[in-house]
Amino acid sequence: MMESIASMAMDMSAANFATNYSISVTKKMMDTQELAAQELLNMLPDQAAMVPKGDFIDVYA
């Protein structure tokens, strides 16, 4: 009886460690992806610089 309780406690501890490890890796991956997306957005040209003011007039309005 005592061996099964100790075995169950060790299994729960191992499962808890595995869960925490998985969550930490996932958070790190999400942080890395967020930084990559920010860098990609910084590489895009400004929309205001691409469209000169006054060049496009809506004549169908």
CHARMM internal coordinates of N, CA and C (Angstrom, degrees):
IC EDIT
DIST 1 N 1 CA 1.4479
DIST 1 CA 1 C 1.5302
ANGL 1 N 1 CA 1 C 110.55
DIST 1 C 2 N 1.3235
ANGL 1 CA 1 C 2 N 117.09
DIHE 1 N 1 CA 1 C 2 N -46.55
DIST 2 N 2 CA 1.4573
ANGL 1 C 2 N 2 CA 120.72
DIHE 1 CA 1 C 2 N 2 CA -178.58
DIST 2 CA 2 C 1.5324
ANGL 2 N 2 CA 2 C 111.05
DIHE 1 C 2 N 2 CA 2 C -66.47
DIST 2 C 3 N 1.3323
ANGL 2 CA 2 C 3 N 116.04
DIHE 2 N 2 CA 2 C 3 N -34.37
DIST 3 N 3 CA 1.4587
ANGL 2 C 3 N 3 CA 119.49
DIHE 2 CA 2 C 3 N 3 CA 179.62
DIST 3 CA 3 C 1.5242
ANGL 3 N 3 CA 3 C 110.78
DIHE 2 C 3 N 3 CA 3 C -66.80
DIST 3 C 4 N 1.3100
ANGL 3 CA 3 C 4 N 117.04
DIHE 3 N 3 CA 3 C 4 N -38.34
DIST 4 N 4 CA 1.4601
ANGL 3 C 4 N 4 CA 119.41
DIHE 3 CA 3 C 4 N 4 CA -179.45
DIST 4 CA 4 C 1.5288
ANGL 4 N 4 CA 4 C 110.92
DIHE 3 C 4 N 4 CA 4 C -69.31
DIST 4 C 5 N 1.3302
ANGL 4 CA 4 C 5 N 117.35
DIHE 4 N 4 CA 4 C 5 N -35.28
DIST 5 N 5 CA 1.4625
ANGL 4 C 5 N 5 CA 120.63
DIHE 4 CA 4 C 5 N 5 CA 177.45
DIST 5 CA 5 C 1.5285
ANGL 5 N 5 CA 5 C 109.86
DIHE 4 C 5 N 5 CA 5 C -66.87
DIST 5 C 6 N 1.3143
ANGL 5 CA 5 C 6 N 116.70
DIHE 5 N 5 CA 5 C 6 N -44.16
DIST 6 N 6 CA 1.4605
ANGL 5 C 6 N 6 CA 120.51
DIHE 5 CA 5 C 6 N 6 CA 178.69
DIST 6 CA 6 C 1.5250
ANGL 6 N 6 CA 6 C 110.62
DIHE 5 C 6 N 6 CA 6 C -64.88
DIST 6 C 7 N 1.3091
ANGL 6 CA 6 C 7 N 116.77
DIHE 6 N 6 CA 6 C 7 N -40.81
DIST 7 N 7 CA 1.4631
ANGL 6 C 7 N 7 CA 120.59
DIHE 6 CA 6 C 7 N 7 CA 178.35
DIST 7 CA 7 C 1.5287
ANGL 7 N 7 CA 7 C 110.73
DIHE 6 C 7 N 7 CA 7 C -63.72
DIST 7 C 8 N 1.3146
ANGL 7 CA 7 C 8 N 117.26
DIHE 7 N 7 CA 7 C 8 N -42.19
DIST 8 N 8 CA 1.4561
ANGL 7 C 8 N 8 CA 121.53
DIHE 7 CA 7 C 8 N 8 CA 179.06
DIST 8 CA 8 C 1.5336
ANGL 8 N 8 CA 8 C 110.60
DIHE 7 C 8 N 8 CA 8 C -64.96
DIST 8 C 9 N 1.3224
ANGL 8 CA 8 C 9 N 117.12
DIHE 8 N 8 CA 8 C 9 N -39.68
DIST 9 N 9 CA 1.4672
ANGL 8 C 9 N 9 CA 120.56
DIHE 8 CA 8 C 9 N 9 CA 178.59
DIST 9 CA 9 C 1.5242
ANGL 9 N 9 CA 9 C 110.48
DIHE 8 C 9 N 9 CA 9 C -64.77
DIST 9 C 10 N 1.3226
ANGL 9 CA 9 C 10 N 117.45
DIHE 9 N 9 CA 9 C 10 N -40.59
DIST 10 N 10 CA 1.4626
ANGL 9 C 10 N 10 CA 120.45
DIHE 9 CA 9 C 10 N 10 CA 178.37
DIST 10 CA 10 C 1.5357
ANGL 10 N 10 CA 10 C 110.70
DIHE 9 C 10 N 10 CA 10 C -66.82
DIST 10 C 11 N 1.3343
ANGL 10 CA 10 C 11 N 116.91
DIHE 10 N 10 CA 10 C 11 N -39.20
DIST 11 N 11 CA 1.4615
ANGL 10 C 11 N 11 CA 120.59
DIHE 10 CA 10 C 11 N 11 CA 178.08
DIST 11 CA 11 C 1.5241
ANGL 11 N 11 CA 11 C 111.06
DIHE 10 C 11 N 11 CA 11 C -64.08
DIST 11 C 12 N 1.3281
ANGL 11 CA 11 C 12 N 116.05
DIHE 11 N 11 CA 11 C 12 N -41.32
DIST 12 N 12 CA 1.4638
ANGL 11 C 12 N 12 CA 119.87
DIHE 11 CA 11 C 12 N 12 CA 178.56
DIST 12 CA 12 C 1.5275
ANGL 12 N 12 CA 12 C 110.81
DIHE 11 C 12 N 12 CA 12 C -65.06
DIST 12 C 13 N 1.3186
ANGL 12 CA 12 C 13 N 116.88
DIHE 12 N 12 CA 12 C 13 N -39.25
DIST 13 N 13 CA 1.4491
ANGL 12 C 13 N 13 CA 120.79
DIHE 12 CA 12 C 13 N 13 CA 178.53
DIST 13 CA 13 C 1.5279
ANGL 13 N 13 CA 13 C 110.87
DIHE 12 C 13 N 13 CA 13 C -64.65
DIST 13 C 14 N 1.3156
ANGL 13 CA 13 C 14 N 116.58
DIHE 13 N 13 CA 13 C 14 N -41.97
DIST 14 N 14 CA 1.4604
ANGL 13 C 14 N 14 CA 120.72
DIHE 13 CA 13 C 14 N 14 CA 178.26
DIST 14 CA 14 C 1.5350
ANGL 14 N 14 CA 14 C 111.04
DIHE 13 C 14 N 14 CA 14 C -65.24
DIST 14 C 15 N 1.3197
ANGL 14 CA 14 C 15 N 116.76
DIHE 14 N 14 CA 14 C 15 N -40.19
DIST 15 N 15 CA 1.4613
ANGL 14 C 15 N 15 CA 120.51
DIHE 14 CA 14 C 15 N 15 CA 178.40
DIST 15 CA 15 C 1.5269
ANGL 15 N 15 CA 15 C 110.61
DIHE 14 C 15 N 15 CA 15 C -66.20
DIST 15 C 16 N 1.3223
ANGL 15 CA 15 C 16 N 116.56
DIHE 15 N 15 CA 15 C 16 N -39.57
DIST 16 N 16 CA 1.4580
ANGL 15 C 16 N 16 CA 120.84
DIHE 15 CA 15 C 16 N 16 CA 178.50
DIST 16 CA 16 C 1.5259
ANGL 16 N 16 CA 16 C 110.34
DIHE 15 C 16 N 16 CA 16 C -63.92
DIST 16 C 17 N 1.3241
ANGL 16 CA 16 C 17 N 117.00
DIHE 16 N 16 CA 16 C 17 N -43.32
DIST 17 N 17 CA 1.4587
ANGL 16 C 17 N 17 CA 121.04
DIHE 16 CA 16 C 17 N 17 CA 177.91
DIST 17 CA 17 C 1.5273
ANGL 17 N 17 CA 17 C 110.70
DIHE 16 C 17 N 17 CA 17 C -62.02
DIST 17 C 18 N 1.3185
ANGL 17 CA 17 C 18 N 117.23
DIHE 17 N 17 CA 17 C 18 N -44.47
DIST 18 N 18 CA 1.4663
ANGL 17 C 18 N 18 CA 121.09
DIHE 17 CA 17 C 18 N 18 CA -179.40
DIST 18 CA 18 C 1.5276
ANGL 18 N 18 CA 18 C 110.94
DIHE 17 C 18 N 18 CA 18 C -62.93
DIST 18 C 19 N 1.3147
ANGL 18 CA 18 C 19 N 116.85
DIHE 18 N 18 CA 18 C 19 N -39.64
DIST 19 N 19 CA 1.4635
ANGL 18 C 19 N 19 CA 120.77
DIHE 18 CA 18 C 19 N 19 CA 178.84
DIST 19 CA 19 C 1.5226
ANGL 19 N 19 CA 19 C 110.79
DIHE 18 C 19 N 19 CA 19 C -65.92
DIST 19 C 20 N 1.3246
ANGL 19 CA 19 C 20 N 116.84
DIHE 19 N 19 CA 19 C 20 N -45.80
DIST 20 N 20 CA 1.4624
ANGL 19 C 20 N 20 CA 120.59
DIHE 19 CA 19 C 20 N 20 CA 179.37
DIST 20 CA 20 C 1.5288
ANGL 20 N 20 CA 20 C 111.44
DIHE 19 C 20 N 20 CA 20 C -62.89
DIST 20 C 21 N 1.3199
ANGL 20 CA 20 C 21 N 116.32
DIHE 20 N 20 CA 20 C 21 N -39.70
DIST 21 N 21 CA 1.4630
ANGL 20 C 21 N 21 CA 121.00
DIHE 20 CA 20 C 21 N 21 CA 178.51
DIST 21 CA 21 C 1.5280
ANGL 21 N 21 CA 21 C 110.22
DIHE 20 C 21 N 21 CA 21 C -63.40
DIST 21 C 22 N 1.3187
ANGL 21 CA 21 C 22 N 116.56
DIHE 21 N 21 CA 21 C 22 N -45.29
DIST 22 N 22 CA 1.4595
ANGL 21 C 22 N 22 CA 121.18
DIHE 21 CA 21 C 22 N 22 CA -179.37
DIST 22 CA 22 C 1.5268
ANGL 22 N 22 CA 22 C 111.01
DIHE 21 C 22 N 22 CA 22 C -62.62
DIST 22 C 23 N 1.3176
ANGL 22 CA 22 C 23 N 117.17
DIHE 22 N 22 CA 22 C 23 N -42.10
DIST 23 N 23 CA 1.4619
ANGL 22 C 23 N 23 CA 121.03
DIHE 22 CA 22 C 23 N 23 CA 179.09
DIST 23 CA 23 C 1.5232
ANGL 23 N 23 CA 23 C 110.40
DIHE 22 C 23 N 23 CA 23 C -64.85
DIST 23 C 24 N 1.3252
ANGL 23 CA 23 C 24 N 117.75
DIHE 23 N 23 CA 23 C 24 N -40.80
DIST 24 N 24 CA 1.4637
ANGL 23 C 24 N 24 CA 121.22
DIHE 23 CA 23 C 24 N 24 CA 179.83
DIST 24 CA 24 C 1.5258
ANGL 24 N 24 CA 24 C 111.09
DIHE 23 C 24 N 24 CA 24 C -64.28
DIST 24 C 25 N 1.3103
ANGL 24 CA 24 C 25 N 117.10
DIHE 24 N 24 CA 24 C 25 N -42.30
DIST 25 N 25 CA 1.4677
ANGL 24 C 25 N 25 CA 120.71
DIHE 24 CA 24 C 25 N 25 CA 178.74
DIST 25 CA 25 C 1.5261
ANGL 25 N 25 CA 25 C 110.13
DIHE 24 C 25 N 25 CA 25 C -64.79
DIST 25 C 26 N 1.3169
ANGL 25 CA 25 C 26 N 116.98
DIHE 25 N 25 CA 25 C 26 N -40.86
DIST 26 N 26 CA 1.4586
ANGL 25 C 26 N 26 CA 121.09
DIHE 25 CA 25 C 26 N 26 CA 179.45
DIST 26 CA 26 C 1.5298
ANGL 26 N 26 CA 26 C 110.94
DIHE 25 C 26 N 26 CA 26 C -63.96
DIST 26 C 27 N 1.3306
ANGL 26 CA 26 C 27 N 116.97
DIHE 26 N 26 CA 26 C 27 N -43.35
DIST 27 N 27 CA 1.4623
ANGL 26 C 27 N 27 CA 120.26
DIHE 26 CA 26 C 27 N 27 CA 178.06
DIST 27 CA 27 C 1.5226
ANGL 27 N 27 CA 27 C 111.44
DIHE 26 C 27 N 27 CA 27 C -62.24
DIST 27 C 28 N 1.3210
ANGL 27 CA 27 C 28 N 116.99
DIHE 27 N 27 CA 27 C 28 N -42.25
DIST 28 N 28 CA 1.4685
ANGL 27 C 28 N 28 CA 120.94
DIHE 27 CA 27 C 28 N 28 CA 178.83
DIST 28 CA 28 C 1.5249
ANGL 28 N 28 CA 28 C 110.51
DIHE 27 C 28 N 28 CA 28 C -62.88
DIST 28 C 29 N 1.3253
ANGL 28 CA 28 C 29 N 117.07
DIHE 28 N 28 CA 28 C 29 N -41.48
DIST 29 N 29 CA 1.4548
ANGL 28 C 29 N 29 CA 121.40
DIHE 28 CA 28 C 29 N 29 CA 178.97
DIST 29 CA 29 C 1.5277
ANGL 29 N 29 CA 29 C 110.38
DIHE 28 C 29 N 29 CA 29 C -63.98
DIST 29 C 30 N 1.3209
ANGL 29 CA 29 C 30 N 117.29
DIHE 29 N 29 CA 29 C 30 N -41.63
DIST 30 N 30 CA 1.4585
ANGL 29 C 30 N 30 CA 120.72
DIHE 29 CA 29 C 30 N 30 CA 179.53
DIST 30 CA 30 C 1.5278
ANGL 30 N 30 CA 30 C 111.16
DIHE 29 C 30 N 30 CA 30 C -65.70
DIST 30 C 31 N 1.3139
ANGL 30 CA 30 C 31 N 117.62
DIHE 30 N 30 CA 30 C 31 N -39.40
DIST 31 N 31 CA 1.4650
ANGL 30 C 31 N 31 CA 120.97
DIHE 30 CA 30 C 31 N 31 CA 176.98
DIST 31 CA 31 C 1.5216
ANGL 31 N 31 CA 31 C 110.67
DIHE 30 C 31 N 31 CA 31 C -63.00
DIST 31 C 32 N 1.3207
ANGL 31 CA 31 C 32 N 116.93
DIHE 31 N 31 CA 31 C 32 N -42.09
DIST 32 N 32 CA 1.4589
ANGL 31 C 32 N 32 CA 121.31
DIHE 31 CA 31 C 32 N 32 CA 179.29
DIST 32 CA 32 C 1.5247
ANGL 32 N 32 CA 32 C 110.79
DIHE 31 C 32 N 32 CA 32 C -64.14
DIST 32 C 33 N 1.3193
ANGL 32 CA 32 C 33 N 116.82
DIHE 32 N 32 CA 32 C 33 N -42.62
DIST 33 N 33 CA 1.4611
ANGL 32 C 33 N 33 CA 120.66
DIHE 32 CA 32 C 33 N 33 CA 178.94
DIST 33 CA 33 C 1.5250
ANGL 33 N 33 CA 33 C 111.35
DIHE 32 C 33 N 33 CA 33 C -65.55
DIST 33 C 34 N 1.3255
ANGL 33 CA 33 C 34 N 116.65
DIHE 33 N 33 CA 33 C 34 N -37.07
DIST 34 N 34 CA 1.4622
ANGL 33 C 34 N 34 CA 120.15
DIHE 33 CA 33 C 34 N 34 CA 178.11
DIST 34 CA 34 C 1.5301
ANGL 34 N 34 CA 34 C 110.89
DIHE 33 C 34 N 34 CA 34 C -63.88
DIST 34 C 35 N 1.3236
ANGL 34 CA 34 C 35 N 116.92
DIHE 34 N 34 CA 34 C 35 N -42.47
DIST 35 N 35 CA 1.4588
ANGL 34 C 35 N 35 CA 120.14
DIHE 34 CA 34 C 35 N 35 CA 178.13
DIST 35 CA 35 C 1.5328
ANGL 35 N 35 CA 35 C 111.06
DIHE 34 C 35 N 35 CA 35 C -64.65
DIST 35 C 36 N 1.3236
ANGL 35 CA 35 C 36 N 116.64
DIHE 35 N 35 CA 35 C 36 N -40.04
DIST 36 N 36 CA 1.4636
ANGL 35 C 36 N 36 CA 120.17
DIHE 35 CA 35 C 36 N 36 CA 178.64
DIST 36 CA 36 C 1.5306
ANGL 36 N 36 CA 36 C 110.59
DIHE 35 C 36 N 36 CA 36 C -63.95
DIST 36 C 37 N 1.3205
ANGL 36 CA 36 C 37 N 117.34
DIHE 36 N 36 CA 36 C 37 N -41.04
DIST 37 N 37 CA 1.4715
ANGL 36 C 37 N 37 CA 120.75
DIHE 36 CA 36 C 37 N 37 CA 178.87
DIST 37 CA 37 C 1.5220
ANGL 37 N 37 CA 37 C 110.70
DIHE 36 C 37 N 37 CA 37 C -65.91
DIST 37 C 38 N 1.3265
ANGL 37 CA 37 C 38 N 117.97
DIHE 37 N 37 CA 37 C 38 N -39.05
DIST 38 N 38 CA 1.4596
ANGL 37 C 38 N 38 CA 120.38
DIHE 37 CA 37 C 38 N 38 CA 177.65
DIST 38 CA 38 C 1.5241
ANGL 38 N 38 CA 38 C 111.21
DIHE 37 C 38 N 38 CA 38 C -63.24
DIST 38 C 39 N 1.3180
ANGL 38 CA 38 C 39 N 116.76
DIHE 38 N 38 CA 38 C 39 N -40.54
DIST 39 N 39 CA 1.4631
ANGL 38 C 39 N 39 CA 120.00
DIHE 38 CA 38 C 39 N 39 CA 178.61
DIST 39 CA 39 C 1.5243
ANGL 39 N 39 CA 39 C 111.26
DIHE 38 C 39 N 39 CA 39 C -66.11
DIST 39 C 40 N 1.3312
ANGL 39 CA 39 C 40 N 117.01
DIHE 39 N 39 CA 39 C 40 N -38.85
DIST 40 N 40 CA 1.4659
ANGL 39 C 40 N 40 CA 119.90
DIHE 39 CA 39 C 40 N 40 CA 177.20
DIST 40 CA 40 C 1.5237
ANGL 40 N 40 CA 40 C 110.81
DIHE 39 C 40 N 40 CA 40 C -64.17
DIST 40 C 41 N 1.3242
ANGL 40 CA 40 C 41 N 117.23
DIHE 40 N 40 CA 40 C 41 N -40.73
DIST 41 N 41 CA 1.4572
ANGL 40 C 41 N 41 CA 120.24
DIHE 40 CA 40 C 41 N 41 CA 178.53
DIST 41 CA 41 C 1.5249
ANGL 41 N 41 CA 41 C 111.17
DIHE 40 C 41 N 41 CA 41 C -66.25
DIST 41 C 42 N 1.3174
ANGL 41 CA 41 C 42 N 117.10
DIHE 41 N 41 CA 41 C 42 N -34.78
DIST 42 N 42 CA 1.4627
ANGL 41 C 42 N 42 CA 119.87
DIHE 41 CA 41 C 42 N 42 CA 177.90
DIST 42 CA 42 C 1.5256
ANGL 42 N 42 CA 42 C 111.41
DIHE 41 C 42 N 42 CA 42 C -67.84
DIST 42 C 43 N 1.3205
ANGL 42 CA 42 C 43 N 118.15
DIHE 42 N 42 CA 42 C 43 N -25.94
DIST 43 N 43 CA 1.4530
ANGL 42 C 43 N 43 CA 122.09
DIHE 42 CA 42 C 43 N 43 CA -179.09
DIST 43 CA 43 C 1.5306
ANGL 43 N 43 CA 43 C 112.14
DIHE 42 C 43 N 43 CA 43 C -79.15
DIST 43 C 44 N 1.3375
ANGL 43 CA 43 C 44 N 118.07
DIHE 43 N 43 CA 43 C 44 N -18.81
DIST 44 N 44 CA 1.4590
ANGL 43 C 44 N 44 CA 121.06
DIHE 43 CA 43 C 44 N 44 CA -179.99
DIST 44 CA 44 C 1.5244
ANGL 44 N 44 CA 44 C 110.31
DIHE 43 C 44 N 44 CA 44 C -69.87
DIST 44 C 45 N 1.3266
ANGL 44 CA 44 C 45 N 116.89
DIHE 44 N 44 CA 44 C 45 N 142.87
DIST 45 N 45 CA 1.4701
ANGL 44 C 45 N 45 CA 118.43
DIHE 44 CA 44 C 45 N 45 CA 177.11
DIST 45 CA 45 C 1.5293
ANGL 45 N 45 CA 45 C 110.64
DIHE 44 C 45 N 45 CA 45 C -71.95
DIST 45 C 46 N 1.3086
ANGL 45 CA 45 C 46 N 115.88
DIHE 45 N 45 CA 45 C 46 N 153.79
DIST 46 N 46 CA 1.4622
ANGL 45 C 46 N 46 CA 120.49
DIHE 45 CA 45 C 46 N 46 CA 177.76
DIST 46 CA 46 C 1.5214
ANGL 46 N 46 CA 46 C 109.35
DIHE 45 C 46 N 46 CA 46 C -67.52
DIST 46 C 47 N 1.3214
ANGL 46 CA 46 C 47 N 116.81
DIHE 46 N 46 CA 46 C 47 N 136.33
DIST 47 N 47 CA 1.4548
ANGL 46 C 47 N 47 CA 120.87
DIHE 46 CA 46 C 47 N 47 CA 178.99
DIST 47 CA 47 C 1.5272
ANGL 47 N 47 CA 47 C 111.27
DIHE 46 C 47 N 47 CA 47 C -68.20
DIST 47 C 48 N 1.3281
ANGL 47 CA 47 C 48 N 118.03
DIHE 47 N 47 CA 47 C 48 N -33.76
DIST 48 N 48 CA 1.4601
ANGL 47 C 48 N 48 CA 120.76
DIHE 47 CA 47 C 48 N 48 CA -179.29
DIST 48 CA 48 C 1.5266
ANGL 48 N 48 CA 48 C 110.54
DIHE 47 C 48 N 48 CA 48 C -65.66
DIST 48 C 49 N 1.3060
ANGL 48 CA 48 C 49 N 118.18
DIHE 48 N 48 CA 48 C 49 N -33.64
DIST 49 N 49 CA 1.4614
ANGL 48 C 49 N 49 CA 121.37
DIHE 48 CA 48 C 49 N 49 CA -179.61
DIST 49 CA 49 C 1.5283
ANGL 49 N 49 CA 49 C 111.70
DIHE 48 C 49 N 49 CA 49 C -76.09
DIST 49 C 50 N 1.3133
ANGL 49 CA 49 C 50 N 118.00
DIHE 49 N 49 CA 49 C 50 N -24.22
DIST 50 N 50 CA 1.4557
ANGL 49 C 50 N 50 CA 120.91
DIHE 49 CA 49 C 50 N 50 CA -177.03
DIST 50 CA 50 C 1.5245
ANGL 50 N 50 CA 50 C 112.32
DIHE 49 C 50 N 50 CA 50 C -79.46
DIST 50 C 51 N 1.3284
ANGL 50 CA 50 C 51 N 118.75
DIHE 50 N 50 CA 50 C 51 N -32.49
DIST 51 N 51 CA 1.4591
ANGL 50 C 51 N 51 CA 122.15
DIHE 50 CA 50 C 51 N 51 CA -175.79
DIST 51 CA 51 C 1.5258
ANGL 51 N 51 CA 51 C 108.51
DIHE 50 C 51 N 51 CA 51 C -110.33
DIST 51 C 52 N 1.3268
ANGL 51 CA 51 C 52 N 117.37
DIHE 51 N 51 CA 51 C 52 N 105.52
DIST 52 N 52 CA 1.4632
ANGL 51 C 52 N 52 CA 119.18
DIHE 51 CA 51 C 52 N 52 CA 178.04
DIST 52 CA 52 C 1.5326
ANGL 52 N 52 CA 52 C 110.28
DIHE 51 C 52 N 52 CA 52 C -67.38
DIST 52 C 53 N 1.2942
ANGL 52 CA 52 C 53 N 116.18
DIHE 52 N 52 CA 52 C 53 N 144.06
DIST 53 N 53 CA 1.4657
ANGL 52 C 53 N 53 CA 120.71
DIHE 52 CA 52 C 53 N 53 CA -178.89
DIST 53 CA 53 C 1.5220
ANGL 53 N 53 CA 53 C 109.49
DIHE 52 C 53 N 53 CA 53 C -69.93
DIST 53 C 54 N 1.3271
ANGL 53 CA 53 C 54 N 114.97
DIHE 53 N 53 CA 53 C 54 N 137.86
DIST 54 N 54 CA 1.4546
ANGL 53 C 54 N 54 CA 121.06
DIHE 53 CA 53 C 54 N 54 CA 175.68
DIST 54 CA 54 C 1.5075
ANGL 54 N 54 CA 54 C 114.73
DIHE 53 C 54 N 54 CA 54 C 89.07
DIST 54 C 55 N 1.2980
ANGL 54 CA 54 C 55 N 119.80
DIHE 54 N 54 CA 54 C 55 N -5.73
DIST 55 N 55 CA 1.4563
ANGL 54 C 55 N 55 CA 120.92
DIHE 54 CA 54 C 55 N 55 CA -179.80
DIST 55 CA 55 C 1.5118
ANGL 55 N 55 CA 55 C 113.04
DIHE 54 C 55 N 55 CA 55 C -79.29
DIST 55 C 56 N 1.3116
ANGL 55 CA 55 C 56 N 117.65
DIHE 55 N 55 CA 55 C 56 N -28.48
DIST 56 N 56 CA 1.4536
ANGL 55 C 56 N 56 CA 121.23
DIHE 55 CA 55 C 56 N 56 CA -177.10
DIST 56 CA 56 C 1.5219
ANGL 56 N 56 CA 56 C 109.49
DIHE 55 C 56 N 56 CA 56 C -116.37
DIST 56 C 57 N 1.3242
ANGL 56 CA 56 C 57 N 115.14
DIHE 56 N 56 CA 56 C 57 N 116.58
DIST 57 N 57 CA 1.4569
ANGL 56 C 57 N 57 CA 120.48
DIHE 56 CA 56 C 57 N 57 CA 179.82
DIST 57 CA 57 C 1.5131
ANGL 57 N 57 CA 57 C 107.26
DIHE 56 C 57 N 57 CA 57 C -120.01
DIST 57 C 58 N 1.3027
ANGL 57 CA 57 C 58 N 116.51
DIHE 57 N 57 CA 57 C 58 N 132.82
DIST 58 N 58 CA 1.4614
ANGL 57 C 58 N 58 CA 122.76
DIHE 57 CA 57 C 58 N 58 CA 179.37
DIST 58 CA 58 C 1.5292
ANGL 58 N 58 CA 58 C 107.52
DIHE 57 C 58 N 58 CA 58 C -81.92
DIST 58 C 59 N 1.3382
ANGL 58 CA 58 C 59 N 116.81
DIHE 58 N 58 CA 58 C 59 N 101.57
DIST 59 N 59 CA 1.4664
ANGL 58 C 59 N 59 CA 119.72
DIHE 58 CA 58 C 59 N 59 CA -177.89
DIST 59 CA 59 C 1.5172
ANGL 59 N 59 CA 59 C 112.11
DIHE 58 C 59 N 59 CA 59 C -88.58
DIST 59 C 60 N 1.3201
ANGL 59 CA 59 C 60 N 118.24
DIHE 59 N 59 CA 59 C 60 N -7.43
DIST 60 N 60 CA 1.4515
ANGL 59 C 60 N 60 CA 121.70
DIHE 59 CA 59 C 60 N 60 CA -179.29
DIST 60 CA 60 C 1.5146
ANGL 60 N 60 CA 60 C 112.78
DIHE 59 C 60 N 60 CA 60 C -93.84
DIST 60 C 61 N 1.2930
ANGL 60 CA 60 C 61 N 118.62
DIHE 60 N 60 CA 60 C 61 N 0.76
DIST 61 N 61 CA 1.4575
ANGL 60 C 61 N 61 CA 121.53
DIHE 60 CA 60 C 61 N 61 CA -176.20
DIST 61 CA 61 C 1.5011
ANGL 61 N 61 CA 61 C 111.88
DIHE 60 C 61 N 61 CA 61 C -71.85
END
COOR INIT
IC SEED 1 N 1 CA 1 C
IC BUILD
